[in-house]
Amino acid sequence: METGDKVTITVEATVHAPVEKVWEYWTEPQHITKWSFASDDWHAPKAENDLRAGGKFLTRMEAKDGSFGFEFGGEYDEVRINEFISYTLGDGRKVTITFIDQENNTKVIEAFEAEAANSVEMQKAGWQAILDNFKKYSESV
């Protein structure tokens, strides 16, 4: 049973790459496995992505030492190529990602509903770390 209002957390980064490349790196499984983790002692050994409304996605995130891992997945609600993605996570929380074309840069804004198990600060830091990892990867390829 839910109590209180949902908290939405927003993280963002400006990636020094054109929106078409940023979109490709964000959505294609061979790229997702290179950046979808928060720190260097984690990795994403598997990613699946059916990028369309009603399509499902799944990324396996694991500690490299094998001590912990989990699957991050859900179903897409809306997809507008090079512009916007919204999806619902397996636990019912909503996420939106907006891609703003700024000539040779792309601003990525990710907003997600917080879960109750961890503090808002911890969730924001974790999602920001993954987004920062995405930025680093996208600018180095």
Backbone bond lengths (Angstrom), bond angles and torsions (degrees), N, CA, C in turn:
res aa  C-N    CA-C-N  psi(-1)  N-CA   C-N-CA  omega(-1)  CA-C   N-CA-C  phi
1 M - - - 1.444 - - 1.526 108.88 -
2 E 1.324 115.34 133.45 1.465 119.75 -178.60 1.518 110.49 -89.09
3 T 1.318 114.53 144.22 1.455 119.91 173.70 1.512 108.05 -129.23
4 G 1.320 116.28 136.40 1.461 120.02 177.36 1.518 112.98 81.77
5 D 1.319 114.73 176.55 1.457 121.81 -178.18 1.521 110.06 -83.53
6 K 1.319 114.23 154.71 1.460 119.84 176.20 1.522 109.25 -74.86
7 V 1.318 115.63 141.98 1.457 122.16 177.45 1.519 107.65 -101.14
8 T 1.331 116.54 129.14 1.459 121.32 176.51 1.518 108.34 -104.73
9 I 1.321 115.93 130.31 1.461 123.05 179.93 1.526 107.62 -110.05
10 T 1.325 116.60 138.36 1.463 121.05 179.70 1.527 110.02 -122.26
11 V 1.333 114.82 134.24 1.464 121.52 173.12 1.519 107.24 -127.26
12 E 1.325 116.61 154.26 1.461 118.73 -179.84 1.520 111.10 -154.07
13 A 1.334 113.41 160.14 1.463 121.06 177.05 1.520 108.11 -155.92
14 T 1.321 116.20 148.49 1.459 121.03 171.64 1.518 107.70 -103.13
15 V 1.328 115.09 118.92 1.457 122.38 -177.83 1.522 108.29 -97.96
16 H 1.316 116.30 129.45 1.466 121.24 -179.34 1.523 109.41 -83.53
17 A 1.346 114.62 71.30 1.465 123.17 178.46 1.524 107.21 -161.98
18 P 1.328 117.71 151.59 1.463 120.24 179.08 1.533 111.57 -65.22
19 V 1.328 115.78 152.92 1.465 121.31 -174.66 1.529 112.72 -57.74
20 E 1.323 118.54 -34.23 1.465 120.29 -179.76 1.534 111.51 -63.83
21 K 1.324 116.95 -40.23 1.470 121.17 177.46 1.525 110.52 -69.59
22 V 1.325 116.13 -43.80 1.462 120.59 -179.99 1.529 109.16 -59.37
23 W 1.312 117.65 -44.78 1.470 122.17 178.58 1.540 110.51 -59.24
24 E 1.320 116.03 -46.41 1.471 120.89 179.96 1.525 110.55 -59.61
25 Y 1.329 117.55 -46.74 1.461 121.43 -177.78 1.532 111.12 -66.99
26 W 1.328 117.13 -32.58 1.464 122.00 -179.30 1.526 111.40 -73.53
27 T 1.348 117.03 -33.91 1.461 119.76 -166.79 1.524 115.93 -108.21
28 E 1.321 119.77 -17.99 1.463 120.42 -176.15 1.529 110.87 -93.39
29 P 1.359 116.52 127.28 1.467 120.91 -174.22 1.523 114.72 -52.13
30 Q 1.337 118.68 -37.77 1.470 119.53 -178.60 1.526 111.37 -65.64
31 H 1.328 117.99 -21.22 1.462 121.54 174.55 1.535 111.09 -91.31
32 I 1.332 116.77 -40.36 1.471 121.03 -178.02 1.531 110.52 -53.94
33 T 1.325 117.37 -40.10 1.468 120.86 -178.76 1.523 112.47 -67.06
34 K 1.323 118.14 -13.79 1.471 122.10 -178.57 1.539 113.17 -90.84
35 W 1.358 117.08 -14.71 1.465 117.76 -174.57 1.531 115.24 -136.47
36 S 1.317 119.99 -12.37 1.469 121.37 -169.16 1.529 113.10 -83.69
37 F 1.337 114.69 65.93 1.459 122.84 175.76 1.518 107.13 -161.24
38 A 1.332 115.89 159.36 1.465 120.62 -170.45 1.519 114.97 -90.95
39 S 1.336 117.92 -20.83 1.467 119.37 -177.34 1.526 110.17 -149.53
40 D 1.328 115.46 165.57 1.466 121.03 -175.03 1.527 113.70 -67.37
41 D 1.342 118.23 -16.03 1.457 119.31 178.37 1.537 111.97 -89.88
42 W 1.343 116.75 8.55 1.456 123.24 174.63 1.511 109.21 -119.02
43 H 1.323 115.76 164.17 1.458 120.91 173.49 1.531 109.07 -151.22
44 A 1.330 115.63 171.26 1.467 122.26 178.51 1.530 106.94 -123.18
45 P 1.335 118.02 89.57 1.458 120.06 -174.56 1.528 114.83 -70.70
46 K 1.342 117.74 -16.88 1.463 119.63 -176.15 1.523 110.31 -146.90
47 A 1.338 115.72 138.36 1.468 121.00 173.51 1.524 108.55 -143.42
48 E 1.321 115.09 138.22 1.458 122.63 174.32 1.517 106.68 -128.68
49 N 1.342 116.99 142.66 1.460 118.66 -176.37 1.526 111.04 -152.12
50 D 1.321 116.60 115.80 1.464 123.87 174.81 1.530 106.02 -109.60
51 L 1.326 115.38 86.34 1.460 123.02 -167.73 1.533 111.65 -80.35
52 R 1.336 115.30 83.74 1.464 122.39 175.99 1.522 106.79 -164.02
53 A 1.330 116.68 156.94 1.461 119.88 175.96 1.516 108.48 -56.38
54 G 1.321 116.94 127.42 1.455 122.35 -176.49 1.514 113.38 90.00
55 G 1.347 117.54 -12.97 1.458 121.66 177.77 1.523 110.78 -76.48
56 K 1.308 115.69 156.29 1.466 120.52 -178.91 1.533 110.47 -111.30
57 F 1.332 114.62 156.60 1.460 120.86 175.31 1.514 108.74 -136.43
58 L 1.324 115.09 155.32 1.450 120.70 178.99 1.518 108.40 -153.68
59 T 1.327 116.44 130.40 1.465 121.93 173.80 1.517 107.80 -126.77
60 R 1.307 116.29 129.17 1.468 122.04 176.25 1.520 108.00 -92.53
61 M 1.331 116.64 121.61 1.464 122.18 177.75 1.524 107.88 -113.85
62 E 1.343 115.92 133.38 1.463 120.17 -177.84 1.522 111.11 -142.17
63 A 1.334 115.24 148.43 1.460 119.97 167.96 1.525 106.83 -68.58
64 K 1.322 117.16 137.74 1.468 120.72 -178.35 1.524 112.63 -61.37
65 D 1.329 117.66 -26.82 1.466 120.14 179.51 1.533 112.65 -83.49
66 G 1.344 116.72 1.57 1.456 121.21 177.22 1.516 115.23 79.40
67 S 1.332 117.89 6.47 1.458 121.09 -174.70 1.530 113.72 -75.13
68 F 1.332 117.66 -22.13 1.462 120.02 -177.83 1.513 108.87 -160.87
69 G 1.320 116.36 152.59 1.455 121.53 175.83 1.512 110.18 -166.69
70 F 1.310 116.24 161.76 1.459 120.69 178.25 1.523 109.64 -158.65
71 E 1.322 115.18 162.54 1.451 120.90 176.70 1.511 108.95 -105.30
72 F 1.327 115.24 131.85 1.464 123.26 179.63 1.523 106.01 -110.24
73 G 1.323 116.92 115.78 1.456 117.79 -176.65 1.503 112.78 -157.26
74 G 1.323 113.78 170.65 1.448 120.49 179.30 1.511 111.18 179.80
75 E 1.333 114.57 -160.63 1.467 121.46 -177.52 1.525 109.57 -129.59
76 Y 1.331 115.38 135.64 1.462 120.72 179.76 1.525 111.76 -72.16
77 D 1.322 115.79 135.55 1.463 122.46 175.04 1.528 110.67 -97.01
78 E 1.333 115.89 -40.06 1.466 120.77 -178.64 1.523 109.25 -150.61
79 V 1.342 115.56 140.05 1.460 121.61 177.10 1.522 107.98 -136.87
80 R 1.335 116.22 120.51 1.469 122.14 172.71 1.522 106.16 -121.45
81 I 1.333 116.30 108.73 1.464 122.54 -171.68 1.529 111.49 -51.80
82 N 1.340 114.90 131.92 1.469 124.77 179.05 1.525 113.63 65.47
83 E 1.352 118.28 9.95 1.466 120.16 -176.60 1.522 114.86 -130.84
84 F 1.336 116.98 -49.15 1.468 118.47 -165.54 1.525 111.13 -158.26
85 I 1.324 115.33 141.28 1.464 122.91 172.57 1.524 107.17 -136.18
86 S 1.331 116.01 135.96 1.466 119.39 168.07 1.516 107.42 -131.11
87 Y 1.327 115.26 144.55 1.456 119.98 178.93 1.513 110.60 -149.80
88 T 1.327 113.97 165.08 1.459 122.18 176.18 1.515 107.45 -115.22
89 L 1.326 115.84 125.30 1.458 121.33 177.83 1.529 110.31 -71.05
90 G 1.307 116.47 164.63 1.455 122.17 179.64 1.524 113.60 -56.09
91 D 1.335 117.78 -27.76 1.464 121.39 -179.99 1.531 112.60 -91.68
92 G 1.344 116.95 6.37 1.461 120.81 176.08 1.512 116.09 94.19
93 R 1.326 117.79 -6.61 1.470 119.80 179.08 1.522 110.38 -73.66
94 K 1.322 115.69 148.15 1.466 122.77 -178.59 1.526 110.65 -99.89
95 V 1.349 114.95 144.62 1.463 122.37 178.35 1.521 108.10 -135.80
96 T 1.333 116.60 139.69 1.469 121.42 171.85 1.519 108.79 -127.43
97 I 1.330 115.31 144.64 1.464 121.21 174.50 1.517 106.67 -130.06
98 T 1.330 115.91 125.61 1.461 122.12 179.10 1.516 108.29 -113.33
99 F 1.328 115.74 133.37 1.467 122.65 179.14 1.528 106.81 -112.96
100 I 1.331 116.91 115.84 1.458 121.38 -177.60 1.524 109.05 -109.32
101 D 1.333 115.28 116.02 1.468 122.70 -179.34 1.528 108.49 -72.69
102 Q 1.331 116.04 121.41 1.465 122.28 178.37 1.531 108.07 -127.14
103 E 1.338 115.45 65.63 1.467 123.59 -175.24 1.524 109.63 60.65
104 N 1.323 120.36 -110.98 1.467 121.08 -179.91 1.521 113.15 -92.57
105 N 1.322 117.01 10.79 1.459 122.80 176.03 1.522 108.75 -119.58
106 T 1.322 115.59 159.04 1.457 120.67 176.62 1.519 108.51 -135.77
107 K 1.323 115.70 123.91 1.460 119.92 174.44 1.525 107.55 -88.88
108 V 1.326 115.81 126.16 1.459 122.52 178.61 1.524 107.43 -110.57
109 I 1.333 115.85 121.83 1.461 121.76 179.66 1.526 107.53 -119.90
110 E 1.310 115.97 120.04 1.456 121.97 -178.24 1.525 108.38 -116.25
111 A 1.330 116.84 125.57 1.467 121.97 178.26 1.526 107.94 -122.53
112 F 1.329 116.59 133.43 1.458 120.41 -177.63 1.514 110.88 -142.94
113 E 1.325 114.70 149.82 1.450 120.37 176.38 1.528 108.65 -78.30
114 A 1.317 115.21 131.36 1.465 121.35 -178.82 1.522 110.29 -68.58
115 E 1.327 115.43 151.61 1.463 120.89 171.28 1.525 108.16 -99.75
116 A 1.327 116.72 167.21 1.461 120.51 -172.02 1.527 114.32 -87.90
117 A 1.335 118.71 -15.86 1.469 120.88 -171.83 1.523 114.10 -74.66
118 N 1.343 117.38 -30.42 1.461 121.00 -176.42 1.520 110.06 -122.93
119 S 1.333 115.97 157.07 1.459 120.28 -178.78 1.532 110.25 -65.23
120 V 1.325 115.40 153.78 1.464 121.08 176.93 1.523 109.54 -57.46
121 E 1.326 117.27 -41.66 1.463 121.42 -179.20 1.523 111.33 -61.59
122 M 1.340 116.83 -42.70 1.459 120.85 -179.81 1.533 110.70 -66.35
123 Q 1.325 116.47 -42.46 1.464 120.06 179.02 1.522 111.14 -63.90
124 K 1.332 116.13 -44.86 1.469 119.80 179.69 1.521 110.08 -61.40
125 A 1.326 117.45 -43.92 1.472 121.31 -179.58 1.530 110.67 -62.99
126 G 1.318 117.60 -41.40 1.466 120.84 -179.36 1.521 112.28 -66.27
127 W 1.331 116.65 -47.11 1.469 119.99 -179.99 1.528 110.53 -67.10
128 Q 1.338 117.09 -36.66 1.468 119.77 177.92 1.526 109.92 -66.15
129 A 1.327 117.83 -39.07 1.471 120.92 178.76 1.526 110.74 -62.19
130 I 1.329 117.28 -40.99 1.468 120.11 177.42 1.523 110.03 -65.54
131 L 1.327 117.51 -43.27 1.472 120.87 178.38 1.528 110.64 -63.59
132 D 1.312 117.45 -39.61 1.469 120.76 177.15 1.536 110.53 -64.51
133 N 1.330 116.74 -37.66 1.456 121.05 176.52 1.536 110.17 -64.66
134 F 1.335 116.06 -40.11 1.469 120.85 175.90 1.535 110.40 -59.94
135 K 1.321 116.27 -45.88 1.479 121.32 179.65 1.524 109.64 -59.32
136 K 1.323 116.88 -48.02 1.471 121.47 -179.62 1.526 110.73 -59.09
137 Y 1.328 116.37 -47.23 1.467 120.16 179.72 1.528 110.73 -62.51
138 S 1.333 117.38 -47.87 1.463 121.95 -176.00 1.528 112.65 -61.98
139 E 1.311 116.33 -32.72 1.459 120.20 -178.83 1.527 112.58 -84.64
140 S 1.342 116.77 -10.03 1.474 118.99 -177.33 1.529 112.69 -104.15
141 V 1.326 117.69 -10.75 1.469 120.43 -176.38 1.511 110.30 -82.02
